[in-house]
Amino acid sequence: MTQQPKNISLQGAGAVAQAVGKLYPQLSKSHRKTADYVLGNPFRAATMTIDELSEAAGISVATANRFAHALGFDGYASFRAALVADFATTLAPVEKLRDEVQRAASSAEIMATAFENDIRNIEATRRLLTPEHCERAVDMILSADRVFIIGFGASAYLSGLMAHALEPYVRSVSSVAMAGGPSQAGRQFFKLDQRDLVIAMLFPRYAADTVWLTQRAVEKGAQILAITDTHGSPLVPLADVAIYAQIERKLSPTSDAAALILIQALCDAVAHRARRSVQAASQMTEFVLPWLYLSQQQSPRTGTTPVGKPAKAAPKTKGKTKA
């Protein structure tokens, strides 16, 4: 019977899996052991140096290198590059981090570089704005009966901030990414119709739940406003309008700063166009006044006083106090 590699059907091994499947019967025992580990752990193997792979698979470094050559690669570097290619989007932040941590730099230099990186992203995001899409995005937000904002991972926090900013200017807005997770969002999306707007946020690494729920929203007839990174985003084919933020970063997957600036800019445009926006903002402020701390003043909530350090008690004196 012809021997076959274990886990040959696993996703993510691509060209490596094809090479292993073709050559497995001809491989030595140690090379088969290496192949079994790689195909059983394709993502992990793609992130490993040759030393790390040899230790994890229980082989020598020389065997790992010979294994790459046996599969037809020039060496371990090209073998690993083939594995990485199958996880290009997912592994890109890891690869950038790997390069950056090898660079000697002080903490202050790293922080300054981060500022420069985000400034470039924000400027690039501003250049990506198109007047027509900006106008349509604002129209969609202001004309919708209900606005639902969805995003998972870091985008969940961004969606909450956007809902907070839009609250004074739209009739109904909610972030469906927090409590209850995707299943609870699905329960809310079951009631969508053409009068509703779904604002979907998606940045690498792309969350599959966001794409899937946006597809369900399209099926229910809701309008879709996508806030994403590029024209290649899986949200773009589903969206009525898409606006883009450049989110490249070296030491983390995305620049949340650029995405947040785009969201705040869009909310400012909504506030500018909204009817009676000043009155709405004023009424909202008056309504939440009891929950605001007012320095050196009586709190609007009855029976409470401003917080502060208590006055120091007078020092105790020994002996009797003279009249």
N, C-alpha and C positions, 0 to 999 in steps of 0.2 A: 504494500500500500504506500502511495506517495505521501510523504509527510507534508503537512500544511502548517503555516505559522498560526500561533494563537492570536485571537482578537484581530484577525485580518480585516474584519468588516468595520472596525472602529473608525469613526469620522476623524478627520484632522491629520491623517498621516499622508494623504495625497501621493506625490511622486515617490516618497520613501516606501509607502505601502505597496505600490505597484512593483517597485524594484524587488522588495522582499518577497512578494507573492510569486514573482517569476523565478527568483534564484534560491528560494528557501531550501529545496531538496539538495542543492549543491553546497550549502553553507556548512561550515564545521560546527561541532557541538557548541563551542564557545560563541560563535557568531549567531547561532540560533537562539542561544540564551540572551544575547544582546538584542536580537530582533524581537523576541517575545516581550522584553522589557519596553522597548521603544514603542511598539504597536499597542501595548497595554497602557502606556502612559505618554501619548504623543505630545500633549501640551507641556507636561513636566520636562520631557526630554528636549523639547525645543528651547527651553530656558536654561539648559545646563551647559557648563563648560565640559570639555573632554574629561577632566579630572572628576567632576561631579557625576558624570554619567558612568564612568568606570566604577566608582564607589557604589553608586545606587544599584547598578546591574550586577555587581560582584565580579567584575572582569578587570584586566589590566588596562592601562592607558594605551599600550601598544595594540592590544586586541581591539579596543574601540576604534583606533585609527585604521587598523587593517579591515575592520568591519565596513567602514565608510568606503574604502577602496574596493572591497568585494562587491559592493552595491553599484559601483561604477562612478562614484564621486571622486574628485581630485584629492580630497582629504576631509578631515572632520569638519572644517569650516564650511565647505560647500554642502556637506551632508546636513549640518545644522541649519544652514540657510534654507534648504529645501523644506525642513520641518517648520521653520519660522514663517515661510511664505504662506502656509496654510492657516496661520493665525495672524495674518498681517495686521489687521485692525486691532485685534485684542492684545497682541504682544508689543505693538509699537511703543506704548508708554514704558514697558519693561526694558526694551532695548535702549530707549533714550536715557532711562535712569541708569542702566548699566554703564553707558558711556560717561554720564555726568559724574557719577560717584568716583570714577577713576581720575577725575581732573582735580588737581590740588587747588583749593580755594578756601578763603576764610568765610565765616558765616555772614559777615557784612557784605562780602562780594557776592555770595549766593543770593542774598536778599535784594541787593541792588540789581542784579541780573533779572530777578523775578519781576521787579518793577518795570524794567525796560521791556521785558517780554510782554507783559500785560499792556503796556502803553502801545506797543506795536499792534497787539491784537485789537485793542479798542479802535485805533486809527483805521486798521484794515476793515473792521466791522462797520465803521461809519462809511467807508468807501463802498461797501457792499449794498448800502441802502439804495433802493430805487423808489422814486416818488410815487409811481403808480401803485406799487405793492404796499407802501406805507399808508396811502390813502385808503386802499381797500381793506387793509387790516383794521384800521380805526373804524371804518364803516361797519365791518362785520361785528366788532365788539359792541358798538353802540346800538346796532339794530337787533341784536339777538335778544330773545326773551330770557334765555338762561345761558350763562357762560360756565363751562366746565374746563378746568385746567388739569392736564395730566402730564406726569413725568415721574420716572422712578430713579433710584440712586440719588446722586447729587441734584438732579433735576426736580426731585420731590420738594426739596427746600426752596428752589427757585420758583416752583409753581405756587407754593404757599406765600412767598413774598409778592408775587404778581397778583394773587387773589386779594391780598391785603391792600395793595396799591389801587386796585380797581374798585374796591368796595364802595366808595362814595359816589361813583359815576355810572354804575350799571345797576339794573334792577335786581339781578341775582347772579352771584359769582361764587364758585367754590372750587377748592383744590381737592381732587378726588384721589390724590396719590398717597395720602398719609394713612389715616385710620382705616383698618380693614384690608388694605393692600389691593392687589388686582381684582380679587373676587368681589370685593365691595364696589369697586369702580364699575365692574361688569353689571352689577345689580342696578346701579344708577344709569348706566348707558342703555339698559333695556328700555327705559322710558324716553329716550331721545327721539326727536323728530326734526323736521326741516326748519323749525323756528329756533333751534338751539345751535350754539357754537361750541366746538371743542377746540381748545388751544393745546396742541400736543408739543411737548419739548423732548428733543432727542439729540444727544451728543455722544460721540464715542466715549466709552464703549457702549454701543447701541443696546438698549434694553428691549428684549423681545416682547415683553408684556405691553410696552407702549405701542409698538407696531401693531400687535394683534388687536388691542382694544381700539386703536384708531380705525382699523379695518372694520370692526363691528360698528363704530360710529358712522362710518360711510354707508354701511348697509342700512342703518336706521334713517338715513337721509340728512344727518346733521352736517352743517358746514364745518370745514376743517381749516384752521390756521396753524401752520407748522412753524416752530422756532427751532432751527437746527443748524448744522455746520456747513454742509456743502450740497450741491445739486445731486450728488450721489447718495445722499441720505435716503434710507428706505421710506421716510415719511413723505418725500416730495411727490411721488406718483399719487399719493392719497389726498394731498392737500389742494384746497381751492386757492390758497395763497401761502407762500413760504417766504420767510425772512431769515437771514443768515448771520451767524456770529463766527468770527475766526477764533478758534479756541486752542491753538497750539501751545504746548507747554513742555518743558524739558523734564521736570521732576515729578509731574503728576499727569494723569490722563488728559485732563481738559483745563482750560482757563475759565473758571466760574466767574471771574471778574468781568470778562468781555461779555459773557452771556447775560450777566446781571445788568450791565450797563445798557444792553440792547432792550431788555425787559423794562427797565426804568424809563428809557427814552420813549418806548411805545406807550407806556402808561401816562407819561407827560403829554403825548400827542392826544391821547383820549381825554385827559383832563381839559386840554385846550379846546377841544371840539364839543365836549359834552354840554348839553343845555343846562343852564343854571348851575354850572360847576362851582362857582364861588359860594353860592348859597348852600349847595350840597355839602361842600367841605366845611363851611361854617357850622351847619347843623350837626354834622358828624362830630366835629370838635366839641360842640356844646354838649352833645349826648354823652361823650366819653369823659367829660370833665371830672366827674366824681372819681374816676380811676387814675387821674393824673396827680402827681405830687407837685404841690405849689409851695415853693420855698418861702419860709417866714410868714406863711398865711394859714388861716384856719382851713382845714380840709373841707371841701364841699360835702363830704359824707358826714352826716350828723354824728356827734359824739366822738370824733377822732381829732387828733392834733398832729401837727408835723412831727416827724421822727427826728431824733437827734440824741447826742450823748446826754445822759442825765447830769444835772448839776452835782458837783462834788459835795459830799456832806462835810459839815464843819468839823474840824479835828476835835477829838475828845480831849478834855483837860483833866488832869489828875487833881484830886482833892476837891474840897467844897467850893462851890461858886459863890463869890461874894455878892451880897445884895447890892 
